[in-house]
Amino acid sequence: MSENFTGNFTQQEPISDEGISAALDVLHHGRLHRYNQAPGETGEVALLEQEFAAFIGAKYALAVASGGYALATALRAVGVKPGDAVLCNAFTLAPVPGAIAAVGAQPVYVDVTEALTIDLEDLADKAGHADVLMLSHMRGHICDMDRLMAICTAAGVTVIEDCAHTMGASWRGVPSGRHGAVGCYSTQTYKHINSGEGGLLVTSDAEIAARAVMLSGSYMLYERHIAAPPPETFENIRFETPNISGRMDNLRAAILRPQLRDLPAQVTRWNERYRALENGLRDAPGLTMVERPESEGFVGSSFQFLALDWSEPMVQELLVRCAARGVELKWFGAAEPTGFTSRYDSWQYAPTPKMPKSDRILAATLDMRVPLTFSLADCALIARIIHAEAAALFLV
Ligand SMILES: Cc1ncc(COP(=O)(O)O)c(C=O)c1O
């Protein structure tokens, strides 16, 4: 009899007792707005920012309403204007080109490689077309950041890192988000720390930080931040920087602070699950694993593999067969976007020429979430199911 998986790919772990208790404290005192502080009190949001800046090793941090908001704020803070071109990955999710569109700029997509990272040759070719790259470490895959930064520095391109999938990850020991001018993170439920919705932004550039604080809606209360530049940095920008409200509140920050402390341990648990999936799938007929470079300290909170050059009906058949056994795979090759999955040609507000190299990779990319509610045995079972179904299809 064939085995079936009965777990839930969207079920994250509950908020810890420590997080619940911190949230209850905020609810009991009622000061949810970040600037609503009792005399002598430092609010939860300010503390989260201080702790996050220390965790990432950045000078400044700002907590905001969502990861997408952090991205748009970063674009504004580095000076992107309506009509500007902004380079970004062809393989990413809708909030990334959406943030570029939100500031009236135009995404210029850069190809993806079989490693699921940005194509550095294509980037070098296109670097002269824009002043800013919004680099998505999509699904946690980090490219050779040393080469990427060399290309961008030589071309005068400012790098904003979309670290929605790399909070806690690193390249050659440097935390993800510390290579570019700004790093942006999401704390939405499916990310590495969970407040339902939320985002964080880090930078070590005082002026970018001050602009981001003003943009997020600080009014003239920026002195209540403890991970922001000194008040004099705000002198020149405070009247010319619009308030585009998108603050985080103390309730969400209270839930996030204990999770941030636990993150290194959670990364270890994610990576054990990732390796269990990888070990089980490594010899699956017709499937290609995405090799992780030594320099990459990744967080295996999701798992991708490639069905390279399979016909479309064959990939669809694999999806149907796996789904029938309880294994929910997402596919970046579908003609119509479904759920959270979409691709560069779904974003019709930003038309672009066809990208055959990326099309080949997207048509092959299969993706699944790896919530920490899965045990190692669950991961081994999921891998056995995919392996068996690929074998059944590929070896006929
Ligand atoms: C790659 C990527 N970037 C940015 C975001 C935006 O994060 P948020 O949902 O917090 O706005 C997401 C969210 O799913 C994402 O997957």
Ligand as a Chemical Component Dictionary entry (heavy atoms), coordinates in Angstrom:
data_LIG
# 
_chem_comp.id                   LIG 
_chem_comp.type                 NON-POLYMER 
_chem_comp.pdbx_formal_charge   0 
_chem_comp.three_letter_code    LIG 
# 
loop_
_chem_comp_atom.comp_id 
_chem_comp_atom.atom_id 
_chem_comp_atom.alt_atom_id 
_chem_comp_atom.type_symbol 
_chem_comp_atom.charge 
_chem_comp_atom.model_Cartn_x 
_chem_comp_atom.model_Cartn_y 
_chem_comp_atom.model_Cartn_z 
_chem_comp_atom.pdbx_ordinal 
LIG C1 C1 C 0 10.470 37.307 -1.811 1  
LIG C2 C2 C 0 9.560  38.173 -1.008 2  
LIG N1 N1 N 0 9.849  39.468 -0.889 3  
LIG C3 C3 C 0 9.067  40.311 -0.184 4  
LIG C4 C4 C 0 7.937  39.857 0.447  5  
LIG C5 C5 C 0 7.069  40.855 1.157  6  
LIG O1 O1 O 0 6.807  40.564 2.463  7  
LIG P1 P1 P 0 5.398  40.961 3.150  8  
LIG O2 O2 O 0 4.429  39.881 2.853  9  
LIG O3 O3 O 0 5.777  41.062 4.595  10 
LIG O4 O4 O 0 5.001  42.279 2.576  11 
LIG C6 C6 C 0 7.599  38.507 0.368  12 
LIG C7 C7 C 0 6.381  38.002 1.038  13 
LIG O5 O5 O 0 5.876  36.966 0.771  14 
LIG C8 C8 C 0 8.430  37.654 -0.382 15 
LIG O6 O6 O 0 8.146  36.346 -0.478 16 
# 
loop_
_chem_comp_bond.comp_id 
_chem_comp_bond.atom_id_1 
_chem_comp_bond.atom_id_2 
_chem_comp_bond.value_order 
_chem_comp_bond.pdbx_ordinal 
LIG C1 C2 SING 1  
LIG C2 N1 SING 2  
LIG C2 C8 DOUB 3  
LIG N1 C3 DOUB 4  
LIG C3 C4 SING 5  
LIG C4 C5 SING 6  
LIG C4 C6 DOUB 7  
LIG C5 O1 SING 8  
LIG O1 P1 SING 9  
LIG P1 O2 DOUB 10 
LIG P1 O3 SING 11 
LIG P1 O4 SING 12 
LIG C6 C7 SING 13 
LIG C6 C8 SING 14 
LIG C7 O5 DOUB 15 
LIG C8 O6 SING 16 
# 
